């Protein structure tokens, strides 16, 4: 083989992501509120873009018929992503007829616009502004019954206001007494009231005090446990041998004490929201319509973008040089592309949502017990789109229906085999959603008697009677995922509630 320079001609294929294609992909993943911010930036950057106001009673713009789309050579955003053609200046509509099904058969009719973000079709007031109960509110509701007199109750409420997010008191009682002009003993009495409230451990000034309060509540604060709690630094270092000698216990008792201690909550206040919960504004609105559903985007959070043609004509008349004309043509092309990309985004979201509603029809009609296992791939194959497109569409989007507001990702859950639903007990038509199983576990535990706490093994048997075939570790995993303690923890809690 001769050595030396030479010229070779090679042919290769590559997928090029044009700026327009990157923009279309980015728009799919944005929520309506994020899109509003994006549009605001686009309005500042492009003088030809403007916000169009829809007149009251004006019908929403309908997609162009499929024949016109074919005549213009248009393609869907999904096809653009697959082919890499991001510069085509053609309508990006999808066939609306594929989204209109016969309602008599239980399928879905799609309303491509015109829905409002409030009123009968919008989310209820509880979804928009209602936040979770804060720690201060939770404690304040208990003080009246726990305080021996109104004066102590008033000081206790003051102390509650000084607690941090974790439930700890970060100031000394001497400072509190001086601030309120009361005796130190009165402040100590008020602190005892706060420390008697639920969740156990609030009002503590140190981690050791927090754990000691919980140990006392569980009736486990004996001298051995007290020594362990007083020497948490040794526990953190792993000096177990030294701790066992100090507590004067054997290996079995020490392991039991350690397990008990690990079951306590070092930051009990974090169970409650200490900040106002941000209201969730839905991107998609669903309402029942006969035997089907009406699905629409929330136009209250979705600006209507138009090209200011009159301003374009005015600017064009003033352009004399080639550079100015080129700049104006570029801005016009950018404005047209953005409007078409936004239009395609709306149609893609509606198409994906319609298939989700179709697949999860049982949930919308009867509740979480009818939630089916569903994957992004199943939706993508049903609507003939790429799985990555469905993933972008379902990211950061919320759906509002009669049952509340849900993230679109909520409807994609793993499946659990249902006993007797199919011949071999496998998944498929006989599988149920993990969320449905969690709902069953919660219902069983909510109904348990204080003197008959259900163990995980018992839950397995009860669920099997209902047709759910799960292992014990799976039941434990689901139980922990929905924030329910073990049978030992629940038995202790029921006992404490009975004492109160």
C-alpha positions as CSV (number, residue, x, y, z in Angstrom):
1,X,0.0,0.0,0.0
2,X,1.5,3.3,-1.1
3,X,2.0,6.0,1.4
4,X,1.1,9.6,0.5
5,X,-1.7,12.1,0.4
6,X,-4.9,11.4,-1.6
7,X,-8.5,12.5,-2.0
8,X,-11.4,10.3,-1.1
9,X,-15.1,10.9,-1.9
10,X,-17.5,9.5,0.7
11,X,-21.3,9.6,1.0
12,X,-23.1,9.6,4.4
13,X,-26.4,10.4,6.0
14,X,-26.9,12.5,9.1
15,X,-29.8,13.8,11.0
16,X,-29.5,17.6,11.5
17,X,-31.4,19.4,14.2
18,X,-32.4,22.8,12.7
19,X,-33.2,25.6,15.1
20,X,-36.8,25.4,14.1
21,X,-37.0,21.7,14.9
22,X,-35.3,22.2,18.2
23,X,-37.9,24.9,19.0
24,X,-40.8,22.5,18.1
25,X,-39.3,19.8,20.4
26,X,-38.8,22.3,23.2
27,X,-42.4,23.6,22.9
28,X,-43.8,20.1,23.4
29,X,-42.3,19.7,26.8
30,X,-43.4,23.1,28.2
31,X,-46.5,23.4,30.3
32,X,-49.0,26.2,29.5
33,X,-47.6,28.5,32.1
34,X,-44.0,27.9,30.9
35,X,-45.2,28.4,27.3
36,X,-46.7,31.8,28.4
37,X,-43.2,32.9,29.5
38,X,-41.7,31.6,26.3
39,X,-44.2,33.5,24.2
40,X,-43.5,36.7,26.2
41,X,-39.8,36.4,25.3
42,X,-40.8,35.7,21.6
43,X,-42.9,38.9,21.6
44,X,-40.0,40.9,22.8
45,X,-37.7,39.5,20.2
46,X,-40.0,39.6,17.2
47,X,-41.9,42.9,16.4
48,X,-44.2,41.1,14.0
49,X,-45.7,38.9,16.6
50,X,-48.7,40.0,18.6
51,X,-51.3,38.7,21.0
52,X,-54.7,38.2,19.3
53,X,-57.9,38.6,21.4
54,X,-60.7,36.2,20.6
55,X,-64.0,38.0,20.5
56,X,-66.7,36.9,23.0
57,X,-68.7,34.1,21.5
58,X,-66.3,33.6,18.6
59,X,-65.9,30.0,17.6
60,X,-62.4,28.6,18.1
61,X,-60.3,28.1,14.9
62,X,-60.7,24.6,13.6
63,X,-57.9,22.6,11.9
64,X,-57.7,22.8,8.2
65,X,-59.2,19.8,6.3
66,X,-56.7,17.0,5.6
67,X,-57.0,17.6,1.8
68,X,-55.5,21.0,2.1
69,X,-52.7,19.6,4.3
70,X,-51.7,17.1,1.6
71,X,-51.8,19.8,-1.1
72,X,-49.3,21.9,0.9
73,X,-47.1,19.0,1.6
74,X,-47.3,19.5,5.3
75,X,-46.1,17.0,7.9
76,X,-46.8,16.5,11.6
77,X,-44.2,17.5,14.3
78,X,-43.6,13.8,15.0
79,X,-42.8,13.2,11.3
80,X,-40.5,16.2,11.3
81,X,-38.6,14.8,14.3
82,X,-38.2,11.5,12.5
83,X,-37.1,12.9,9.2
84,X,-35.1,15.9,10.3
85,X,-37.0,18.4,8.1
86,X,-37.3,21.4,10.4
87,X,-37.4,24.2,7.8
88,X,-40.6,23.3,5.9
89,X,-42.9,26.3,5.9
90,X,-46.1,24.3,5.6
91,X,-49.1,23.7,7.9
92,X,-48.4,21.2,10.6
93,X,-52.0,20.1,11.2
94,X,-53.0,16.6,12.0
95,X,-56.2,15.1,10.7
96,X,-58.9,16.1,13.2
97,X,-61.2,13.4,11.9
98,X,-58.9,10.8,13.5
99,X,-59.8,12.3,16.8
100,X,-63.6,12.4,16.4
101,X,-65.1,9.0,17.4
102,X,-68.7,7.9,17.6
103,X,-69.9,8.8,21.1
104,X,-72.5,6.1,20.9
105,X,-69.7,3.6,21.1
106,X,-68.2,5.2,24.1
107,X,-65.3,6.9,22.2
108,X,-64.3,10.5,22.4
109,X,-65.0,13.8,20.7
110,X,-62.3,16.4,20.8
111,X,-63.0,20.1,21.3
112,X,-59.8,21.8,20.0
113,X,-60.4,25.0,21.9
114,X,-62.7,27.4,23.5
115,X,-62.7,26.0,27.0
116,X,-62.3,28.4,29.9
117,X,-60.1,28.0,32.9
118,X,-62.9,28.7,35.4
119,X,-66.5,28.0,35.9
120,X,-68.3,24.7,35.5
121,X,-65.7,23.2,33.2
122,X,-62.7,24.5,35.1
123,X,-61.0,23.3,38.2
124,X,-62.7,23.7,41.5
125,X,-61.5,26.3,44.0
126,X,-60.0,23.6,46.2
127,X,-57.6,22.6,43.4
128,X,-56.6,26.2,42.6
129,X,-55.7,27.7,46.0
130,X,-56.1,25.2,48.8
131,X,-52.8,24.3,50.5
132,X,-51.9,21.6,52.9
133,X,-52.3,22.2,56.6
134,X,-49.2,23.9,58.1
135,X,-47.4,22.7,61.2
136,X,-48.5,25.9,63.1
137,X,-52.2,25.4,62.1
138,X,-52.0,21.7,63.1
139,X,-50.6,22.5,66.6
140,X,-52.7,25.6,67.2
141,X,-55.9,23.4,66.8
142,X,-54.7,21.2,69.6
143,X,-53.6,23.8,72.2
144,X,-57.1,24.7,73.5
145,X,-57.7,21.1,74.7
146,X,-54.1,20.6,76.0
147,X,-53.5,23.8,77.9
148,X,-54.7,24.0,81.6
149,X,-55.6,27.7,81.4
150,X,-56.0,30.5,78.8
151,X,-52.8,32.2,79.9
152,X,-50.7,29.1,79.3
153,X,-52.5,28.5,76.0
154,X,-51.5,32.0,74.9
155,X,-47.8,31.4,75.6
156,X,-48.0,28.0,73.9
157,X,-49.3,29.6,70.8
158,X,-46.4,32.1,70.9
159,X,-44.0,29.2,71.2
160,X,-45.6,27.4,68.2
161,X,-44.9,30.5,66.1
162,X,-41.2,30.2,67.0
163,X,-40.8,26.6,65.8
164,X,-38.8,26.0,62.7
165,X,-39.9,23.8,59.8
166,X,-38.6,20.7,61.5
167,X,-40.6,21.5,64.7
168,X,-37.7,22.6,66.9
169,X,-37.7,25.5,69.2
170,X,-34.7,27.6,68.2
171,X,-34.7,30.2,71.0
172,X,-34.2,29.8,74.8
173,X,-37.0,29.9,77.3
174,X,-35.3,32.8,79.1
175,X,-35.5,34.9,75.9
176,X,-39.2,34.0,75.6
177,X,-39.9,34.8,79.2
178,X,-38.1,38.2,78.8
179,X,-39.9,39.0,75.6
180,X,-43.4,38.2,77.1
181,X,-42.6,39.6,80.5
182,X,-43.5,36.3,82.3
183,X,-41.8,34.1,84.7
184,X,-39.5,31.3,83.4
185,X,-41.7,28.7,85.1
186,X,-44.7,29.9,83.0
187,X,-42.7,29.5,79.8
188,X,-41.6,26.0,80.8
189,X,-45.2,25.1,81.5
190,X,-46.2,26.3,78.1
191,X,-43.4,24.4,76.5
192,X,-44.7,21.2,78.2
193,X,-48.0,21.8,76.5
194,X,-46.4,22.2,73.1
195,X,-44.3,19.1,73.6
196,X,-47.5,17.1,74.4
197,X,-49.0,17.9,71.0
198,X,-49.0,15.7,68.0
199,X,-46.8,15.0,66.1
200,X,-44.7,13.8,69.1
201,X,-41.3,15.5,69.2
202,X,-42.3,19.0,68.3
203,X,-41.1,21.7,70.6
204,X,-37.8,19.9,71.3
205,X,-34.7,22.0,71.5
206,X,-32.2,19.3,70.6
207,X,-32.3,16.0,68.7
208,X,-31.8,14.1,71.9
209,X,-34.9,15.8,73.4
210,X,-36.9,15.2,70.3
211,X,-36.1,11.4,70.4
212,X,-36.6,11.3,74.1
213,X,-40.1,12.7,73.7
214,X,-41.0,10.0,71.2
215,X,-39.5,7.3,73.4
216,X,-41.6,8.5,76.3
217,X,-44.7,8.5,74.1
218,X,-44.0,4.9,73.1
219,X,-43.4,3.9,76.7
220,X,-39.8,2.9,75.9
221,X,-37.9,5.6,77.8
222,X,-36.2,3.3,80.4
223,X,-32.7,4.0,81.8
224,X,-31.1,2.0,79.0
225,X,-32.8,3.9,76.2
226,X,-32.1,7.2,78.1
227,X,-28.4,6.4,78.0
228,X,-28.5,5.6,74.3
229,X,-30.3,8.9,73.5
230,X,-27.9,10.9,75.7
231,X,-25.0,9.5,73.7
232,X,-26.0,9.9,70.1
233,X,-22.5,11.0,69.2
234,X,-21.3,7.4,70.0
235,X,-24.1,6.0,68.0
236,X,-23.1,8.2,65.1
237,X,-19.5,6.9,65.3
238,X,-20.6,3.3,65.4
239,X,-19.2,2.7,68.9
240,X,-21.7,-0.1,69.5
241,X,-19.6,-2.0,71.9
242,X,-19.1,1.0,74.2
243,X,-22.8,1.8,74.0
244,X,-23.8,-1.7,75.0
245,X,-21.6,-1.5,78.1
246,X,-23.0,1.9,79.0
247,X,-26.6,0.7,78.6
248,X,-25.8,-2.7,80.2
249,X,-27.8,-4.7,77.7
250,X,-27.0,-7.8,75.6
251,X,-26.8,-8.0,71.8
252,X,-30.5,-8.8,71.3
253,X,-31.8,-6.0,73.5
254,X,-29.3,-3.5,72.0
255,X,-30.5,-4.4,68.5
256,X,-34.1,-4.0,69.6
257,X,-33.4,-0.5,71.1
258,X,-31.5,0.5,68.0
259,X,-34.4,-0.5,65.8
260,X,-36.8,1.4,68.0
261,X,-34.6,4.5,67.9
262,X,-34.4,4.3,64.1
263,X,-38.1,4.3,63.9
264,X,-38.4,7.7,65.5
265,X,-38.8,10.9,63.4
266,X,-35.9,13.3,63.9
267,X,-37.8,16.1,62.2
268,X,-41.4,15.6,63.0
269,X,-42.5,19.1,61.8
270,X,-41.6,18.2,58.2
271,X,-44.7,16.1,57.9
272,X,-46.7,19.3,57.5
273,X,-46.3,22.0,54.9
274,X,-44.8,25.1,56.4
275,X,-45.1,27.2,53.2
276,X,-48.1,28.0,51.1
277,X,-48.7,25.4,48.4
278,X,-48.5,26.7,44.9
279,X,-51.8,26.1,43.1
280,X,-51.7,23.8,40.2
281,X,-53.2,25.3,37.0
282,X,-54.3,22.5,34.6
283,X,-53.2,22.5,31.0
284,X,-56.1,20.3,29.8
285,X,-59.8,20.3,30.8
286,X,-62.0,17.2,30.5
287,X,-65.8,17.0,31.0
288,X,-68.3,14.3,30.3
289,X,-70.4,14.7,27.2
290,X,-73.0,12.0,26.7
291,X,-71.3,8.6,26.5
292,X,-67.9,10.2,25.7
293,X,-65.7,13.1,26.7
294,X,-65.0,16.7,25.6
295,X,-61.2,17.4,25.8
296,X,-59.9,21.0,25.5
297,X,-56.8,22.9,26.3
298,X,-57.1,25.5,29.0
299,X,-57.3,28.7,26.9
300,X,-57.0,30.9,30.0
301,X,-53.3,30.1,30.2
302,X,-52.7,29.8,26.5
303,X,-52.2,33.1,24.6
304,X,-53.4,33.3,21.0
305,X,-50.4,34.4,18.9
306,X,-50.9,36.2,15.5
307,X,-48.7,37.9,12.9
308,X,-49.3,41.7,12.8
309,X,-49.7,42.0,9.0
310,X,-50.4,45.7,8.9
311,X,-47.1,46.4,10.8
312,X,-45.3,44.1,8.5
313,X,-46.5,46.0,5.4
314,X,-45.5,49.3,7.1
315,X,-42.0,48.0,7.8
316,X,-41.6,46.5,4.3
317,X,-42.4,49.9,2.7
318,X,-39.6,51.4,4.8
319,X,-37.0,48.8,3.9
320,X,-34.7,50.1,1.2
321,X,-31.5,48.1,1.5
322,X,-31.0,44.4,1.1
323,X,-30.0,43.8,4.7
324,X,-33.2,45.3,6.1
325,X,-35.4,43.3,3.7
326,X,-33.5,40.1,4.7
327,X,-34.0,40.9,8.4
328,X,-37.7,41.5,7.9
329,X,-38.2,38.3,5.9
330,X,-36.4,36.3,8.6
331,X,-38.6,37.7,11.3
332,X,-41.7,36.9,9.2
333,X,-40.5,33.4,8.7
334,X,-39.8,33.0,12.4
335,X,-43.2,34.3,13.3
336,X,-45.0,32.0,10.9
337,X,-43.0,29.0,12.1
338,X,-43.7,29.7,15.7
339,X,-47.4,30.0,15.2
340,X,-47.5,26.7,13.2
341,X,-45.4,25.0,15.9
342,X,-47.8,26.2,18.6
343,X,-50.7,25.0,16.6
344,X,-49.1,21.6,16.1
345,X,-48.3,21.4,19.8
346,X,-51.9,21.9,20.7
347,X,-53.1,19.2,18.4
348,X,-50.4,16.8,19.6
349,X,-51.3,17.3,23.2
350,X,-55.0,16.8,22.4
351,X,-54.3,13.6,20.4
352,X,-52.1,12.1,23.2
353,X,-54.6,13.1,25.9
354,X,-57.5,11.6,23.9
355,X,-55.8,8.3,23.8
356,X,-54.9,8.4,27.5
357,X,-58.6,9.1,28.3
358,X,-59.6,6.2,26.0
359,X,-57.2,3.8,27.7
360,X,-58.2,5.0,31.2
361,X,-61.9,5.4,30.7
362,X,-62.6,3.3,33.8
363,X,-60.7,5.7,36.0
364,X,-62.6,8.7,34.8
365,X,-65.9,6.9,35.2
366,X,-65.4,4.9,38.4
367,X,-62.2,6.0,40.1
368,X,-58.7,4.8,40.9
369,X,-59.7,1.2,41.4
370,X,-60.2,1.1,37.6
371,X,-56.8,2.6,36.7
372,X,-55.1,0.3,34.2
373,X,-51.4,-0.4,33.6
374,X,-50.2,1.9,30.8
375,X,-46.9,2.7,29.2
376,X,-45.7,5.5,26.9
377,X,-45.0,3.0,24.2
378,X,-48.6,1.8,24.2
379,X,-49.9,5.3,23.7
380,X,-47.2,6.0,21.0
381,X,-48.2,2.9,19.1
382,X,-51.9,3.6,19.3
383,X,-51.5,7.2,17.8
384,X,-48.6,6.3,15.6
385,X,-46.1,8.7,17.1
386,X,-42.6,8.2,18.6
387,X,-42.4,7.3,22.3
388,X,-40.1,10.3,22.9
389,X,-42.8,12.6,21.6
390,X,-45.4,11.2,24.0
391,X,-42.9,11.5,26.8
392,X,-42.4,15.2,26.1
393,X,-46.1,15.8,25.8
394,X,-46.9,14.2,29.1
395,X,-44.1,16.1,31.0
396,X,-45.2,19.0,33.2
397,X,-48.8,18.8,32.0
398,X,-51.8,18.6,34.3
399,X,-55.3,17.4,33.5
400,X,-58.4,18.5,35.3
401,X,-61.6,16.4,35.4
402,X,-64.4,15.8,37.8
403,X,-62.2,13.7,40.1
404,X,-59.6,16.4,40.5
405,X,-56.3,17.6,38.9
406,X,-53.7,15.0,37.9
407,X,-50.4,15.1,36.2
408,X,-50.5,13.2,32.9
409,X,-47.6,11.0,34.1
410,X,-50.0,9.8,36.8
411,X,-51.9,7.7,34.3
412,X,-48.7,5.7,33.4
413,X,-48.3,3.0,36.0
414,X,-46.8,-0.5,36.2
415,X,-49.1,-3.5,36.2
416,X,-49.8,-6.2,38.9
417,X,-51.1,-9.6,37.8
418,X,-54.7,-10.2,38.8
419,X,-55.6,-13.7,40.0
420,X,-58.2,-15.5,37.9
421,X,-58.4,-12.6,35.3
422,X,-56.6,-14.7,32.7
423,X,-55.9,-18.3,32.3
424,X,-52.3,-18.2,33.3
425,X,-52.4,-15.4,35.8
426,X,-50.2,-13.2,33.7
427,X,-50.5,-9.5,33.0
428,X,-52.3,-7.9,30.1
429,X,-56.0,-7.6,30.2
430,X,-56.0,-9.3,33.6
431,X,-53.4,-6.8,35.0
432,X,-54.3,-3.9,37.3
433,X,-52.5,-0.7,38.0
434,X,-50.2,-0.4,40.9
435,X,-52.1,2.7,42.0
436,X,-55.3,0.6,42.2
437,X,-53.5,-1.8,44.4
438,X,-52.3,1.0,46.7
439,X,-55.9,2.3,46.9
440,X,-57.0,-1.2,48.0
441,X,-54.2,-1.4,50.7
442,X,-55.2,2.0,52.0
443,X,-58.8,1.0,52.2
444,X,-58.0,-2.2,54.1
445,X,-55.8,-0.5,56.6
446,X,-58.3,2.4,57.1
447,X,-61.0,-0.2,58.0
448,X,-58.8,-2.2,60.4
449,X,-59.9,-2.4,64.1
450,X,-57.6,-1.0,66.8
451,X,-57.4,-4.4,68.4
452,X,-56.9,-6.2,65.1
453,X,-54.0,-4.5,63.2
454,X,-53.3,-6.2,59.8
455,X,-49.8,-7.5,59.2
456,X,-48.3,-7.5,55.8
457,X,-48.9,-11.2,55.5
458,X,-52.6,-10.7,56.3
459,X,-52.8,-7.9,53.7
460,X,-51.3,-10.3,51.2
461,X,-54.1,-12.9,51.9
462,X,-56.8,-10.2,51.8
463,X,-55.6,-8.8,48.6
464,X,-55.4,-12.3,47.1
465,X,-59.1,-12.7,48.0
466,X,-59.8,-9.6,46.0
467,X,-57.8,-11.0,43.0
468,X,-54.4,-9.2,43.5
469,X,-51.5,-11.6,43.4
470,X,-48.6,-9.8,45.3
471,X,-45.6,-10.9,47.3
472,X,-45.2,-9.7,50.9
473,X,-42.3,-7.4,50.0
474,X,-44.4,-5.8,47.3
475,X,-47.2,-5.1,49.7
476,X,-44.7,-3.6,52.2
477,X,-43.2,-1.5,49.4
478,X,-46.6,-0.1,48.3
479,X,-47.6,0.5,51.9
480,X,-44.5,2.5,52.6
481,X,-44.9,4.4,49.3
482,X,-48.3,5.8,50.4
483,X,-46.9,6.7,53.8
484,X,-48.5,4.0,56.0
485,X,-46.4,2.6,58.8
486,X,-45.8,-1.0,59.7
487,X,-48.3,-3.0,61.8
488,X,-46.1,-2.4,64.9
489,X,-46.2,1.3,64.3
490,X,-49.9,1.4,63.6
491,X,-50.6,-0.7,66.7
492,X,-48.7,1.7,68.9
493,X,-50.4,4.7,67.3
494,X,-53.8,3.2,67.8
495,X,-52.9,2.5,71.4
496,X,-51.8,6.1,71.9
497,X,-55.0,7.4,70.3
498,X,-57.0,5.2,72.7
499,X,-55.1,6.6,75.7
500,X,-55.8,10.2,74.6
